[in-house]
Amino acid sequence: MDLLKILDAKPEPSLIPTYDINFDYRYSRTHQIGTSMSDFQMELLDQIVSLHYSDILKYFHDNVRTPIIIDSLKTMIMNSLKVCNHPYLLIDHYFPKSLTMRDLPNRLVQTSGKFSILNDLLIQLNKIAINPLSVVILTPPGKYIDLVDALCSIYHTTKHSGMKVRDINKRQKNKNFQIHIYETNKLPDNLNFDWIINMDITKKFDDLKGNIINLVGFYSIEHILWFYSQNLSSIEEAIEKNLEQITAATAILRSRTGQIPSTLKPIYSKNLHFLQEYLKNPYDWPIPNLLPIKSYSAREVEKSLQTETKFSFDNEAIIKEEMASTETVHSKNSMISHIIQPRYKKTQKKQEYYQKKRQEKRYLSNPLIDDIAITSGQNEVLTHARVYALGKLISEYGRLFEEVKSFGQFQQPRLKNFDVMLEAKNEMTKQVESKEKNLRDLELEIEKFKVDIESCTLKVKNYKKLTDELQTKPAKLLQEKYSLLATLISKRQSLELQKQEYKYTSTEIEKAHISIDDSNQNIEKRQLLINQLQNTIREQLDSISTNNLITEQKTRLTLAESALSNEEKRHIELESKLADALGGINEFKDRRYVNYARNGLGSRKI
């Protein structure tokens, strides 16, 4: 045993014991490796959530479930997925125009935490590739495959779809390590490789042959979708069923996106060197599975949206490249200024050693140094510890003041709502009082109706007694009454008939009088005509002597005499008719008088 070698070797980082890992997960063929996030990715994710701020509030606070709001939340999820893979996928105009640049892999690693972990994993696989080792990388469809191909430019890489950006690098050292890149929607049927690295969390490949490693960002939308789709067939089904919880976790965990758990930081600080043994002999997986995602309430979502999330860049290499790119405008490094806005000052002051030490927490945690009396000898001297404690108190006071101020901002609308509710309550009490008054009035009316009903029942009883008494009288009185009524009805009917007959006879008499007057007038006219003819005959007899004329006049005379006799007969007939009519009228008058006298209707009261 070489103790010197053991003592001189670097200590291995302390990892989680293997007994804390689920047994089925340890010995399965599918595992997850959590990835970090670059500052640019975290800031973009926060901006995506901020863009959908109003729709998230409507969904949780106002409980709005319209198709527009749901589509907006799904768009937020899809854009967050693109940013988790690489920011270039979301911002098209930042996509590199040339993927053959020598320094492009480093830029891809610096701008995406997932590409950084993929690069570390490929480095470890390349180290163990003494024998032929084939690795396939599965990417989402689109430009993602070109970025992965650009990252793998230093290896023996075969890209089976997408845009051809370069030929196979024949000068790469390790010929045993071969990489194949496929899009997840264009996989062949007989896919069989040693290692399968899945970059598309929206697809599941449990049926593929080989060891599968899924790269998932810690506490990102990928982590959330992976958790909620474990027992479902697809990511789309998980989004449809758990849209509320997915949106809540995305909004709340945006400040923790890409944060590596403290227990796993030693592994990631060594660029996944700890996985070499497992990659050589893939039997016992040493890293625990991703942590489950909590369920969050609507109140927690609102509070998280009201909290500002800040990210501080710590990329010294990128800042140095940016400083160099400012000198040459047309250099290849100048593109970084369009991707990450560097937060630095050109005239940065270098902090002194003691200033840094005073700002470190462990300097103030020493109980000997923390005692002001020991450090300074005077309790009244304003030391750095007191300034630091005062600064902490001031910052805490400022935080509390801002919190109270935020409470005041929420107090005004709540007071307004309370006033509105109070007015509504007063209005409702007035309505209740008016309704109660109406109810009392109705009760009084009901009492009056009850009294009226009692009086009506008494009257009904009295009427019933009268009807009973009428029913107990002799039947003869009723018979006599009914017979008198029948007689009265018949007499009234006969009287109506006689009235009609009288009217008819009176009209006939008037017509007869008119015809008699006409006949008298005709008789007078005929008599005048006869007299005229007789006069003319006499005159003609005197003046004319011929026999023919005499005979002719005689014939005319005979004709006139016959007409006169006819008129006299007609006159006699009319006079007889008139006499008959007058006799009928007299008889009708006598009969009418006799009927009234005989029946005694005029003298008897009915």
C-alpha positions as CSV (number, residue, x, y, z in Angstrom):
1,M,0.0,0.0,0.0
2,D,1.4,3.4,-1.1
3,L,0.5,5.6,1.8
4,L,2.3,8.6,0.3
5,K,0.3,8.4,-2.9
6,I,-2.9,8.1,-0.8
7,L,-2.0,11.1,1.3
8,D,-0.9,13.2,-1.6
9,A,-4.0,12.5,-3.7
10,K,-6.8,15.0,-3.8
11,P,-9.6,14.1,-1.5
12,E,-12.7,12.8,-3.2
13,P,-15.9,14.9,-2.6
14,S,-18.3,13.5,-0.2
15,L,-21.4,12.2,-2.0
16,I,-24.8,10.9,-0.9
17,P,-24.6,7.3,0.3
18,T,-25.9,4.8,-2.1
19,Y,-28.5,3.4,0.3
20,D,-30.4,6.7,0.0
21,I,-31.0,6.0,-3.7
22,N,-34.0,4.0,-4.7
23,F,-33.1,0.4,-5.5
24,D,-35.1,0.1,-8.7
25,Y,-33.7,3.4,-9.9
26,R,-30.1,2.4,-9.2
27,Y,-30.3,-0.8,-11.3
28,S,-32.5,0.5,-14.1
29,R,-31.3,1.5,-17.6
30,T,-32.8,5.0,-17.6
31,H,-31.4,7.7,-15.4
32,Q,-31.6,11.5,-15.1
33,I,-28.7,13.9,-14.7
34,G,-29.7,17.3,-13.5
35,T,-28.2,20.3,-15.3
36,S,-27.5,23.8,-14.2
37,M,-28.5,27.0,-16.0
38,S,-26.5,29.9,-17.2
39,D,-27.3,33.4,-16.0
40,F,-28.6,34.3,-19.4
41,Q,-31.0,31.3,-19.3
42,M,-32.2,32.2,-15.8
43,E,-32.8,35.8,-16.8
44,L,-34.7,34.8,-20.0
45,L,-36.9,32.4,-18.0
46,D,-37.7,35.2,-15.6
47,Q,-38.6,37.5,-18.5
48,I,-40.8,34.8,-20.1
49,V,-42.8,34.5,-16.8
50,S,-43.0,38.3,-16.5
51,L,-44.4,38.5,-20.0
52,H,-47.3,36.2,-19.0
53,Y,-47.7,37.9,-15.6
54,S,-51.3,39.2,-16.2
55,D,-52.5,35.8,-17.7
56,I,-51.1,33.9,-14.7
57,L,-52.8,36.2,-12.3
58,K,-56.1,35.9,-14.2
59,Y,-55.8,32.1,-14.2
60,F,-55.1,31.8,-10.4
61,H,-56.6,34.9,-8.8
62,D,-59.7,35.4,-11.0
63,N,-60.1,31.7,-11.9
64,V,-60.3,32.6,-15.7
65,R,-60.3,29.4,-17.8
66,T,-60.8,30.9,-21.3
67,P,-59.0,29.3,-24.3
68,I,-56.9,32.5,-24.8
69,I,-55.5,32.3,-21.2
70,I,-54.8,28.6,-21.5
71,D,-53.0,29.0,-24.9
72,S,-51.0,31.8,-23.3
73,L,-49.8,29.5,-20.5
74,K,-49.0,26.7,-22.9
75,T,-47.0,29.2,-25.0
76,M,-45.0,30.1,-21.8
77,I,-44.3,26.5,-21.2
78,M,-43.1,25.9,-24.8
79,N,-40.8,29.0,-24.8
80,S,-39.4,28.0,-21.4
81,L,-38.6,24.5,-22.8
82,K,-36.6,26.2,-25.6
83,V,-34.7,28.4,-23.3
84,C,-33.8,25.4,-21.0
85,N,-32.2,23.7,-24.0
86,H,-30.5,26.7,-25.4
87,P,-31.3,30.5,-25.6
88,Y,-30.5,30.5,-29.3
89,L,-33.6,28.4,-30.0
90,L,-35.9,31.1,-28.6
91,I,-34.1,34.2,-30.1
92,D,-33.7,33.4,-33.8
93,H,-31.7,36.5,-34.6
94,Y,-29.1,35.5,-32.1
95,F,-28.5,32.1,-33.8
96,P,-24.9,31.9,-35.1
97,K,-24.6,32.5,-38.8
98,S,-21.7,30.2,-39.0
99,L,-21.5,26.9,-37.0
100,T,-17.9,26.1,-38.1
101,M,-16.2,28.7,-35.9
102,R,-13.4,27.3,-33.8
103,D,-14.5,28.9,-30.5
104,L,-18.2,28.1,-31.0
105,P,-18.3,25.0,-28.7
106,N,-17.0,27.1,-25.8
107,R,-19.7,29.7,-26.4
108,L,-22.4,27.1,-26.5
109,V,-21.2,25.7,-23.2
110,Q,-21.0,29.1,-21.6
111,T,-24.5,30.2,-22.7
112,S,-26.3,26.9,-21.8
113,G,-26.1,24.8,-18.6
114,K,-27.4,21.7,-20.4
115,F,-24.7,22.0,-23.1
116,S,-22.1,22.4,-20.4
117,I,-23.2,19.1,-18.7
118,L,-23.4,17.4,-22.2
119,N,-19.8,18.5,-22.9
120,D,-18.6,17.2,-19.5
121,L,-20.4,13.9,-20.2
122,L,-18.9,13.5,-23.6
123,I,-15.4,14.3,-22.2
124,Q,-15.8,11.5,-19.6
125,L,-17.1,9.0,-22.3
126,N,-14.2,9.9,-24.6
127,K,-11.8,9.1,-21.8
128,I,-13.1,5.6,-21.2
129,A,-13.4,4.8,-25.0
130,I,-10.5,2.5,-25.2
131,N,-12.6,0.0,-27.0
132,P,-15.2,1.1,-29.7
133,L,-17.9,3.0,-28.0
134,S,-21.0,4.4,-29.8
135,V,-23.1,7.2,-28.4
136,V,-26.3,8.6,-29.8
137,I,-27.6,12.0,-28.9
138,L,-31.4,12.6,-29.4
139,T,-32.4,16.2,-30.0
140,P,-35.7,18.0,-30.5
141,P,-36.6,18.7,-34.1
142,G,-35.4,21.9,-35.6
143,K,-32.2,23.9,-35.2
144,Y,-31.2,22.1,-32.0
145,I,-29.5,19.3,-33.9
146,D,-27.2,21.9,-35.6
147,L,-26.1,23.3,-32.2
148,V,-25.4,19.9,-30.8
149,D,-23.4,19.0,-34.0
150,A,-21.4,22.2,-33.5
151,L,-20.6,21.2,-29.9
152,C,-19.5,17.8,-31.0
153,S,-17.2,19.1,-33.8
154,I,-14.1,17.8,-32.1
155,Y,-15.3,14.2,-32.1
156,H,-16.1,11.7,-34.8
157,T,-19.7,12.8,-35.3
158,T,-22.4,11.6,-37.7
159,K,-25.4,13.8,-38.1
160,H,-28.4,11.9,-39.7
161,S,-30.7,14.9,-40.3
162,G,-30.6,18.6,-40.4
163,M,-28.3,21.0,-42.2
164,K,-24.8,19.7,-43.1
165,V,-22.4,22.2,-41.6
166,R,-19.1,20.3,-42.0
167,D,-17.4,17.0,-42.9
168,I,-16.4,14.4,-40.4
169,N,-13.3,15.6,-38.5
170,K,-10.7,13.1,-39.7
171,R,-8.0,14.5,-37.5
172,Q,-9.7,13.8,-34.2
173,K,-7.6,11.5,-32.0
174,N,-9.9,8.8,-30.6
175,K,-11.4,6.8,-33.5
176,N,-13.1,4.4,-31.1
177,F,-15.5,7.1,-29.8
178,Q,-18.3,7.7,-32.3
179,I,-21.2,10.0,-31.9
180,H,-24.5,9.8,-33.8
181,I,-27.1,12.6,-33.7
182,Y,-30.8,12.0,-34.4
183,E,-33.9,14.1,-34.2
184,T,-36.5,12.5,-31.9
185,N,-39.1,12.5,-34.7
186,K,-36.8,10.7,-37.2
187,L,-35.5,7.7,-35.3
188,P,-34.8,4.4,-37.1
189,D,-36.4,1.2,-36.0
190,N,-33.2,-0.7,-35.2
191,L,-31.6,1.9,-33.0
192,N,-28.9,0.1,-30.9
193,F,-26.1,2.0,-29.2
194,D,-24.0,1.7,-26.0
195,W,-25.2,5.0,-24.6
196,I,-28.3,7.1,-25.4
197,I,-28.2,10.8,-24.3
198,N,-31.7,12.3,-24.5
199,M,-31.9,16.1,-24.8
200,D,-35.7,16.1,-25.5
201,I,-37.6,15.6,-22.3
202,T,-40.9,15.8,-24.1
203,K,-40.3,12.2,-25.5
204,K,-40.0,8.9,-23.7
205,F,-37.7,6.2,-25.0
206,D,-37.9,3.4,-22.4
207,D,-38.2,0.8,-25.2
208,L,-34.8,1.6,-26.8
209,K,-31.9,-0.7,-26.3
210,G,-29.0,0.7,-24.4
211,N,-28.4,2.9,-21.3
212,I,-30.4,6.1,-21.5
213,I,-29.4,9.3,-19.8
214,N,-31.9,12.2,-19.7
215,L,-30.5,15.6,-19.2
216,V,-33.0,17.7,-17.2
217,G,-32.5,21.2,-15.8
218,F,-32.8,21.4,-12.0
219,Y,-36.1,23.0,-11.0
220,S,-36.8,24.0,-14.5
221,I,-39.8,23.5,-16.7
222,E,-38.2,20.2,-17.8
223,H,-37.9,19.0,-14.2
224,I,-41.6,20.0,-13.6
225,L,-42.9,18.3,-16.8
226,W,-40.8,15.2,-16.0
227,F,-42.3,14.9,-12.5
228,Y,-45.9,15.3,-13.6
229,S,-45.6,13.0,-16.6
230,Q,-44.0,10.0,-14.8
231,N,-47.3,8.0,-14.7
232,L,-48.7,9.4,-18.0
233,S,-48.1,8.5,-21.6
234,S,-46.9,11.9,-22.9
235,I,-46.0,15.4,-21.9
236,E,-49.1,16.8,-23.7
237,E,-51.3,14.7,-21.5
238,A,-49.5,16.0,-18.4
239,I,-50.0,19.6,-19.5
240,E,-53.7,19.1,-20.1
241,K,-54.3,17.4,-16.7
242,N,-51.9,19.4,-14.5
243,L,-51.7,22.8,-16.2
244,E,-52.4,24.6,-13.0
245,Q,-49.7,22.9,-10.9
246,I,-47.2,23.1,-13.8
247,T,-47.8,26.9,-14.2
248,A,-47.6,27.5,-10.4
249,A,-44.3,25.6,-10.1
250,T,-42.8,27.4,-13.2
251,A,-43.7,30.8,-11.7
252,I,-42.5,30.0,-8.1
253,L,-39.3,28.1,-9.0
254,R,-38.0,30.6,-11.5
255,S,-35.6,32.0,-8.9
256,R,-34.2,28.5,-8.2
257,T,-33.9,27.3,-11.8
258,G,-30.6,25.6,-12.4
259,Q,-29.6,25.5,-8.8
260,I,-27.6,22.4,-8.1
261,P,-28.4,20.8,-4.7
262,S,-25.6,21.3,-2.1
263,T,-25.1,17.5,-1.8
264,L,-24.4,17.2,-5.5
265,K,-22.1,20.2,-6.0
266,P,-18.9,18.2,-5.5
267,I,-19.8,16.0,-8.4
268,Y,-20.5,18.9,-10.8
269,S,-17.5,20.8,-9.6
270,K,-15.3,17.9,-10.9
271,N,-17.0,18.0,-14.3
272,L,-18.7,14.6,-13.7
273,H,-15.4,12.8,-13.1
274,F,-17.1,10.7,-10.5
275,L,-19.2,9.0,-13.2
276,Q,-16.2,7.4,-14.9
277,E,-16.5,4.1,-13.0
278,Y,-20.1,3.8,-13.7
279,L,-19.6,4.7,-17.4
280,K,-17.0,1.9,-17.6
281,N,-19.3,-0.6,-15.9
282,P,-22.9,0.6,-16.1
283,Y,-24.3,-1.4,-13.2
284,D,-24.9,0.7,-10.1
285,W,-26.0,4.3,-10.7
286,P,-24.4,6.5,-8.0
287,I,-26.4,9.7,-8.3
288,P,-29.9,10.0,-6.8
289,N,-33.0,10.8,-8.9
290,L,-34.4,14.2,-9.3
291,L,-36.3,15.6,-6.3
292,P,-40.1,15.7,-6.5
293,I,-41.9,19.0,-7.1
294,K,-44.2,20.4,-4.4
295,S,-47.8,21.5,-5.1
296,Y,-48.2,25.2,-4.7
297,S,-51.3,27.3,-3.9
298,A,-52.7,30.3,-5.7
299,R,-51.6,32.6,-2.8
300,E,-48.0,31.4,-3.2
301,V,-48.1,32.1,-6.9
302,E,-49.3,35.6,-6.3
303,K,-46.7,36.3,-3.7
304,S,-43.9,34.9,-6.0
305,L,-45.0,37.1,-8.9
306,Q,-44.9,40.2,-6.6
307,T,-41.3,39.3,-5.7
308,E,-38.6,40.6,-8.0
309,T,-36.0,38.0,-9.1
310,K,-32.4,39.2,-9.6
311,F,-29.5,37.4,-11.1
312,S,-25.9,38.4,-10.9
313,F,-23.5,37.4,-13.6
314,D,-20.3,35.7,-12.6
315,N,-18.7,34.9,-16.0
316,E,-15.2,36.4,-15.9
317,A,-14.2,34.7,-19.1
318,I,-17.1,36.1,-21.1
319,I,-16.4,39.6,-19.7
320,K,-12.8,39.3,-20.8
321,E,-13.8,38.3,-24.3
322,E,-16.3,41.1,-24.4
323,M,-13.6,43.6,-23.4
324,A,-11.4,42.2,-26.2
325,S,-14.3,42.4,-28.7
326,T,-14.8,46.1,-28.1
327,E,-11.3,46.7,-29.6
328,T,-12.1,44.9,-32.9
329,V,-15.6,45.5,-34.1
330,H,-15.5,42.9,-36.9
331,S,-14.0,40.1,-34.8
332,K,-15.9,36.9,-34.1
333,N,-16.0,37.6,-30.4
334,S,-18.2,40.6,-30.9
335,M,-21.4,38.5,-31.2
336,I,-21.3,37.8,-27.5
337,S,-22.4,41.3,-26.8
338,H,-25.7,40.6,-28.5
339,I,-26.3,37.5,-26.4
340,I,-25.3,38.4,-22.9
341,Q,-25.4,42.0,-21.7
342,P,-22.2,42.2,-19.5
343,R,-22.7,43.9,-16.2
344,Y,-19.3,45.3,-15.4
345,K,-17.5,48.7,-15.2
346,K,-14.5,49.4,-17.3
347,T,-12.8,51.0,-14.3
348,Q,-13.2,48.3,-11.7
349,K,-11.4,48.8,-8.5
350,K,-9.7,45.7,-7.1
351,Q,-10.6,45.0,-3.5
352,E,-7.9,44.7,-1.0
353,Y,-7.3,41.5,0.9
354,Y,-8.6,42.7,4.2
355,Q,-11.7,44.2,2.6
356,K,-12.6,40.9,1.2
357,K,-11.9,39.1,4.5
358,R,-14.1,41.6,6.4
359,Q,-16.9,40.8,4.0
360,E,-16.6,37.1,4.5
361,K,-19.1,35.6,6.9
362,R,-16.6,33.3,8.7
363,Y,-14.6,36.3,9.8
364,L,-17.5,37.6,11.8
365,S,-18.5,34.1,13.1
366,N,-15.3,33.7,15.1
367,P,-16.4,34.2,18.8
368,L,-13.0,35.6,19.7
369,I,-13.0,38.2,16.9
370,D,-16.7,38.9,17.4
371,D,-16.0,40.2,20.9
372,I,-15.5,43.9,20.5
373,A,-13.8,44.3,23.8
374,I,-11.1,41.8,22.8
375,T,-10.5,43.1,19.3
376,S,-10.5,46.8,20.1
377,G,-10.1,47.1,23.8
378,Q,-12.8,49.8,23.8
379,N,-16.5,49.1,23.7
380,E,-17.3,52.6,22.4
381,V,-15.2,52.4,19.2
382,L,-17.2,52.0,16.0
383,T,-15.6,48.9,14.5
384,H,-16.3,47.2,11.2
385,A,-18.3,44.5,13.0
386,R,-20.6,47.1,14.4
387,V,-20.9,48.7,11.0
388,Y,-21.6,45.3,9.5
389,A,-24.3,44.6,12.1
390,L,-25.8,48.0,11.6
391,G,-25.8,47.5,7.9
392,K,-27.6,44.2,8.4
393,L,-30.2,45.9,10.7
394,I,-30.7,48.7,8.2
395,S,-31.2,46.2,5.3
396,E,-33.6,44.2,7.4
397,Y,-35.4,47.4,8.3
398,G,-35.6,48.3,4.7
399,R,-36.9,44.9,3.8
400,L,-39.6,45.2,6.5
401,F,-40.4,48.7,5.4
402,E,-40.9,47.6,1.8
403,E,-43.0,44.7,3.0
404,V,-45.2,47.0,5.1
405,K,-45.3,49.4,2.1
406,S,-46.5,46.5,-0.1
407,F,-49.1,45.7,2.5
408,G,-50.3,49.3,2.3
409,Q,-50.6,49.1,-1.4
410,F,-52.8,46.1,-1.0
411,Q,-54.7,47.7,1.8
412,Q,-56.3,50.4,-0.3
413,P,-58.0,48.2,-2.8
414,R,-59.1,45.9,0.1
415,L,-60.6,48.9,2.0
416,K,-62.4,49.9,-1.2
417,N,-63.7,46.4,-1.5
418,F,-64.7,46.5,2.1
419,D,-66.6,49.8,1.6
420,V,-68.3,48.3,-1.4
421,M,-69.3,45.2,0.6
422,L,-70.4,47.5,3.5
423,E,-72.6,49.5,1.1
424,A,-74.0,46.3,-0.3
425,K,-74.7,45.0,3.3
426,N,-76.5,48.3,4.2
427,E,-78.6,48.1,1.0
428,M,-79.4,44.5,1.7
429,T,-80.5,45.4,5.3
430,K,-82.8,48.1,3.9
431,Q,-84.2,45.6,1.5
432,V,-84.7,43.1,4.4
433,E,-86.5,45.8,6.5
434,S,-88.8,46.7,3.6
435,K,-89.5,43.0,3.0
436,E,-90.3,42.5,6.7
437,K,-92.6,45.6,6.7
438,N,-94.4,44.1,3.6
439,L,-94.6,40.8,5.4
440,R,-96.3,42.4,8.4
441,D,-98.8,44.2,6.1
442,L,-99.5,41.0,4.4
443,E,-100.1,39.3,7.8
444,L,-102.6,42.0,8.7
445,E,-104.4,41.5,5.4
446,I,-104.5,37.8,6.0
447,E,-106.1,38.4,9.4
448,K,-108.8,40.6,7.7
449,F,-109.4,37.9,5.1
450,K,-109.8,35.4,7.9
451,V,-112.5,37.6,9.5
452,D,-114.2,38.0,6.1
453,I,-114.1,34.3,5.6
454,E,-115.8,33.7,8.9
455,S,-118.6,36.2,8.1
456,C,-119.0,34.6,4.6
457,T,-119.3,31.1,6.2
458,L,-122.1,32.5,8.5
459,K,-123.9,33.9,5.5
460,V,-123.6,30.6,3.7
461,K,-125.0,28.8,6.6
462,N,-128.0,31.2,6.7
463,Y,-128.6,30.7,2.9
464,K,-128.4,27.0,3.4
465,K,-131.1,27.2,6.0
466,L,-133.4,29.2,3.7
467,T,-132.9,26.7,0.9
468,D,-133.7,23.9,3.2
469,E,-136.9,25.7,4.3
470,L,-137.9,26.3,0.6
471,Q,-137.4,22.6,-0.1
472,T,-139.7,21.6,2.7
473,K,-142.8,23.6,1.3
474,P,-145.7,21.6,-0.3
475,A,-145.2,20.5,-3.9
476,K,-148.5,21.9,-5.0
477,L,-147.4,25.5,-4.6
478,L,-144.4,24.7,-6.7
479,Q,-146.6,23.0,-9.3
480,E,-148.9,26.0,-9.4
481,K,-146.1,28.3,-9.7
482,Y,-144.6,26.4,-12.6
483,S,-148.0,26.1,-14.4
484,L,-148.6,29.9,-14.0
485,L,-145.1,30.5,-15.4
486,A,-145.8,28.2,-18.4
487,T,-149.2,29.9,-19.1
488,L,-147.6,33.3,-18.9
489,I,-144.9,32.3,-21.4
490,S,-147.5,30.9,-23.8
491,K,-149.7,34.1,-23.6
492,R,-146.6,36.2,-24.3
493,Q,-145.9,34.1,-27.3
494,S,-149.5,34.4,-28.7
495,L,-149.4,38.1,-28.1
496,E,-146.3,38.4,-30.1
497,L,-147.9,36.5,-33.0
498,Q,-151.0,38.7,-32.9
499,K,-148.8,41.8,-33.0
500,Q,-147.1,40.5,-36.1
501,E,-150.4,39.6,-37.7
502,Y,-151.8,43.1,-37.0
503,K,-148.7,44.7,-38.5
504,Y,-149.1,42.6,-41.6
505,T,-152.9,43.4,-42.1
506,S,-152.3,47.1,-41.5
507,T,-149.7,47.1,-44.3
508,E,-152.1,45.3,-46.6
509,I,-154.9,47.8,-45.9
510,E,-152.6,50.7,-46.7
511,K,-151.7,49.0,-49.9
512,A,-155.5,48.5,-50.7
513,H,-156.2,52.2,-50.0
514,I,-153.4,53.2,-52.4
515,S,-154.7,50.8,-55.1
516,I,-158.3,52.2,-54.7
517,D,-157.0,55.7,-55.1
518,D,-155.2,54.7,-58.2
519,S,-158.3,53.0,-59.6
520,N,-160.5,56.0,-58.9
521,Q,-158.0,58.2,-60.8
522,N,-158.0,55.7,-63.7
523,I,-161.9,55.6,-63.7
524,E,-162.0,59.4,-63.8
525,K,-159.5,59.5,-66.6
526,R,-161.5,56.8,-68.5
527,Q,-164.8,58.7,-67.9
528,L,-163.2,61.9,-69.3
529,L,-162.0,59.9,-72.3
530,I,-165.5,58.4,-72.8
531,N,-167.1,61.8,-72.6
532,Q,-164.6,63.2,-75.1
533,L,-165.2,60.3,-77.5
534,Q,-169.0,60.7,-77.2
535,N,-168.6,64.3,-78.0
536,T,-166.4,63.6,-81.0
537,I,-168.8,60.9,-82.1
538,R,-171.7,63.3,-82.0
539,E,-169.7,65.9,-83.9
540,Q,-168.6,63.3,-86.5
541,L,-172.2,61.9,-86.9
542,D,-173.4,65.4,-87.5
543,S,-170.6,66.2,-89.9
544,I,-170.0,62.9,-91.7
545,S,-172.7,61.1,-93.6
546,T,-171.0,58.2,-95.0
547,N,-171.8,54.8,-93.5
548,N,-168.2,53.6,-93.3
549,L,-167.3,56.4,-91.0
550,I,-170.3,55.7,-88.8
551,T,-169.5,52.0,-88.5
552,E,-165.9,52.8,-87.7
553,Q,-167.0,55.2,-85.0
554,K,-169.4,52.6,-83.7
555,T,-166.6,50.0,-83.4
556,R,-164.5,52.6,-81.5
557,L,-167.4,53.3,-79.3
558,T,-168.0,49.6,-78.5
559,L,-164.3,49.2,-77.7
560,A,-164.5,52.1,-75.3
561,E,-167.6,50.9,-73.7
562,S,-166.0,47.4,-73.2
563,A,-163.0,49.0,-71.6
564,L,-165.2,51.1,-69.4
565,S,-167.1,48.0,-68.3
566,N,-163.9,46.2,-67.5
567,E,-162.7,49.2,-65.4
568,E,-166.1,49.2,-63.6
569,K,-165.7,45.4,-62.9
570,R,-162.3,46.0,-61.5
571,H,-163.5,48.8,-59.4
572,I,-166.2,46.6,-58.0
573,E,-163.7,43.9,-57.2
574,L,-161.4,46.3,-55.4
575,E,-164.3,47.7,-53.4
576,S,-165.3,44.1,-52.4
577,K,-161.7,43.4,-51.3
578,L,-161.6,46.6,-49.3
579,A,-164.8,45.7,-47.6
580,D,-163.4,42.2,-46.8
581,A,-160.3,43.8,-45.3
582,L,-162.2,46.2,-43.2
583,G,-164.4,43.4,-42.0
584,G,-161.3,41.3,-41.0
585,I,-159.9,44.2,-39.1
586,N,-163.1,44.7,-37.1
587,E,-163.3,41.0,-36.5
588,F,-159.6,41.0,-35.3
589,K,-160.4,43.9,-32.9
590,D,-163.4,42.1,-31.5
591,R,-161.6,38.8,-31.1
592,R,-158.7,40.5,-29.3
593,Y,-161.1,42.1,-26.8
594,V,-162.9,38.9,-26.2
595,N,-159.6,36.9,-25.6
596,Y,-158.4,39.4,-23.0
597,A,-161.8,39.4,-21.3
598,R,-162.2,35.7,-21.4
599,N,-158.7,34.8,-20.0
600,G,-158.7,37.6,-17.5
601,L,-155.0,38.4,-18.0
602,G,-155.6,42.1,-17.7
603,S,-157.5,41.9,-14.4
604,R,-155.3,39.2,-12.7
605,K,-151.9,40.0,-11.3
606,I,-149.2,37.5,-12.0
